[in-house]
Amino acid sequence: MRLRQIEVFYAIMTTGSLRRAAEVLHVSQPAASKVLRYAEQSLGFALFERAGGRLVPTREARIMLPHVNAIFEKLSDLKRLTDNLRYARDGHSISIGCVPSLGLSLVPRVVQRYRAAHPGMELTIDALHGTEIVSRILNHDLDLGIVFGDYTRDGLTALHIADIPLLMIDQDGADGPVSLSAIDPARYIGLSENDPTARLLDMALDEAGVPAAAPVRVRTHFMAAELVRLGGGCAIVDALTALHHPGLPRPRPLSPPLSVDCTVLFRADHALSHISKSILALLRSELEIDLAALAC
């Protein structure tokens, strides 16, 4: 089948009629009917049967549909890629992915400062998990990724930006540093085992003699913080979540202290654009502000 024939077939399958398919494709109904007829002749079997003035898909058409759906998903991916390549060439757009904790305050402040200085630029921001950020950078869907932990991969460059302290949050009213051995395992809200921070904490808790099998595990620091706010237990989260999540008590430092890397990722075969360099400078500046606020 030729691409135009696939388009007509797909349009009929999704709209339910030849007339509406022709409207979607911006062609006349006779032209769409002619393409469909040629498609069926080239295939050697019918794709639709007429029943009561309607086109009813044949068994063969229904078997073909998942494969046609996959083709159109690939075409959408190709369009997104070419759009990204065009915008990157023009130098007026950037796409950034960040983990949800950084989307609470840090990245929005960076974006706002950049837009104030460069009002003509286009920025797209997505809050994603680290593995999704890596995948989308490698697929040319993102220019920059901002993550916690080590996501070293072939084809990626990782820039260490800062060490972000990990802090205890709890509604118990206690203050001052807290040791991991003092954590009540029954109240501890853990992070998903796929999170780099979770792996670091699980090893530290194991060394402190605290069972790592938390009764509740969540995938984001934000959700852990929200459960603490609701009185659901205690959690160890990154300092930026502890600082900016509304309604939390004052966080407590760990003793001994633990921290997680904040890292910026980009494709190894791409030099940083001037936009990316400006974003990185603002990111470092805003991180210094947050880390200074934690010290107060």
N, C-alpha and C positions, 0 to 999 in steps of 0.2 A: 504493500500500500504506500502511496505517496503521502507526504505530510498533509497536503490539502484534503485528501480523502479521509485521513485520520481525524482532521479537524472537524469535518462535516459529521462523521460518525460520532465523535465525542459530543458535539453540540446537540445532535438529535438525542443521544442517550441521556444527556443532562437536562435538556429542556422538555423532552417528551413529544415534540412535534417538528415536522420539517419546516413549517412556517416560522416558528420561534427560533429554530436553529439558524435559518437564513437571516433573521433579524440580528441575532447575536454576531454573526459573521459579516454583517453588512453587505450581503449579496442578495440577489433576487431568489425567490423560491425555485423557479425553473433552473437556475444555475446550480443551486444546491442539490436539486433532484438529479441533475445530469452528473454531478460529481459522485453522488451516491451510486448511481447506476453503473458508472465506470468502475467504481471500487468493487461492487459485487461481481461484475464481469471478470475483473482481474483475479479475484479470490476464488471464483468458481462456486460460490454458495451465497445464499441470501443473508443479509444482515437484519432485515426487518420484514414483517408481514403486515399487510393492511387488514384491519379488523374494525369495522364500524367507523371508518374515516380516520382511524388512528394508526400510527406505526408501532407495531409491537416487536420488541427485540427477539430475534431467534435465539436458540440455544447457543449457537456459535458466537453470536454477538455478546452474550452474557459471559461466555468463557473468555472472550477477548478483552472485555472491559478492564479488569485489573491491570493488564499489561499496558493498555492505552493510558490508564491513570498514571502508571509509572513513567510513561513517556512525557506526559504533561508536567509531572513533578520535576523531571529532569530539565524540561524547557524553562520552568520557573526558576530553577537553580541557575541555569545559564543566563537568564535575563538579569537576575540579581547580581551574578558575577560580572557581567558586562557593565551594568550600572555602576558597580563599585569600582571597576577599572577605569571607567570614564571619569567618575568624580575624583578618583585619586590622581588621574592625569591632569585634570583641571586644577587640582590643588586647593579646592574650596570646601572640602567635606572630610569628615572623619567619623568612623564608627568605633565605639568603645564598649567593651563588655566588662562588667565588674561583678564581684561577688556581692550578694545582697547586703552584707554588713556595711560595705563601702557606699552603697546606694542610699543609706539612711541620711547622710549629711555630707560626707567628704566629697564624693564625686559631684553631687549637685552644686556645691559651692565652687568647685573647680570649673564646672561648665558655666555657671553664672558669671564668674570673673572673666573667663575667656570670651564669652559672648559680649560682655560689656566693652571689651577692648577690640573685638573683631565682629561687629554686628552683621557683616555679610556672610559669615561662615555658617555651614550646616553641620550640625552634630547629631549623631544618633547614639543613644545610650541604652544598653540592655543590662538588666540584672540577671545573671546566670550563675550556675554552679561552675566550678573550676574546670571540670572535664568538658563541659559544653563550650566554655570559652576557648579552650585549646582547639577543639574540633573546628569551631567557626573561624578561628584565625587561620588554621591550615587550609580551610576551604575558601579563603579570601572574603569571608563574610564580616570579619572584624579587622580593624587596623591595630588596635591595642587591646590588651586584656590586663586587668588589675586583679590580682588574686592573693590569697594567703597560702603560704606553704610552697613546696617544691613541685613544680610542674615541668621539669626538664624533659624535653622531647627532641628528637631529631627534627630539624627544620625550624626550631624556635630559638629565639634569643631571649634570655631572662635577665632583667636588670633589678638588682636589689635596691629597694627604695628606703625601707625603714624596718626596724624591729618593733613589732607591735606587742606590748605587754598583754598577757592573759590575766584576767581578774576574776575574783569570786563575786557573785551577786547573790544576795539572799535577803529575805524579809525578816530575818531573826533579830535585827537590831544590833548585832555585834559590830565591832569596829576594830581596826588595826589589822596587821598581817595575819594570814591564816595558812597553816601548813596543810598539805594534802592529806596527811594522816588523820587530821581532825574532821574530815568530811564524813558525813553520815551517808553510807551507801544507799540506804533506803530512800533518801530524799534527793539523791543526786540525779540531775537531768543531763544525760550524756548527748554527745553529737554522733551523727551517723558515722559508721566505721569507714565510709568512703572519703570522709573529710580529712585532709592532712592534719588539721588541728586535733582531730579526734585521735589519730594515731599517736601524736606526740603526747597527748594527755593520758591515753590508756597506758603507755609505757611508764610515764611518771607516776600514775596512780598505782600501777603494779609494783614499782620499786618502793612506794610508800606503804604497801601492804593493804591498799584499798581495792576491793573487788571491782574490776572494770566493767562487769555486767550490770550496767545501769538499768533500773526498771523502766525508764523512759528514754528513748533516743530520738532526736530530731535532726533534720538535715541542715538547718541553718541556725546561726547564732541568734538571729532575730527571734525565731520561734522559741528558743531556749529562754531568752530574756523575757518574752511575753508570758511564758509559763511561770517564771519567777515572779513577775509583776502580779500575776493572779494568785500567788501563794502556793504554787504547785511544787515547790522545792527549791533547791539551790543549783547553780550552774556556774561553769567557768567559761567565759566568753572573751572575745577580743576587746581591747580597751575602747575601740571606736563604738562598738555596739553598747558597751556599758555606759559610755559618755552620752550618747545621743538617743538611746531608746527612752521614750517618755515614761515617767512614773516609776523608775527604778530607784532603790535606795543607793547610797553612796557605795561604790564598789570597793572591795578589799584586795590589796595586793597579796600575791602568793609568796610563801616563804618555804624554800628558796624561790626566787622569781622564775617565771617561764615566759617566753615570748614566741611569736610566730613571725616569719618573714612576710613582708608585704612586697610583692614582686610585680613588675610590669613585663608583659610578654608581647612579642611581635615576631613576625616571620624573619627567619635568619637571612633570607635572600632579598630582603627589602631594607634599604636605608631608611632611617627615621625621617619623616617629612618635617618641614618647619612647623606645621601644626602640631605634630606629635611632640616635638621638642618643647614647644610652648606649654602644652598640656602637662608634660612631665615636670616642668619647672613649677607650675602652679600646684601640682599634686604634692611635690615636696614641701612647698610653702605652707599649704593647708595642713599637711601632716604635722609639721612643726608646731603649728598653732594648737592642734588637738593634743599633741603630746605634752606641750607646755601647760595646757589647761588641766591635764591629769596630775601634774606635779603640784598644783596649787592646793 
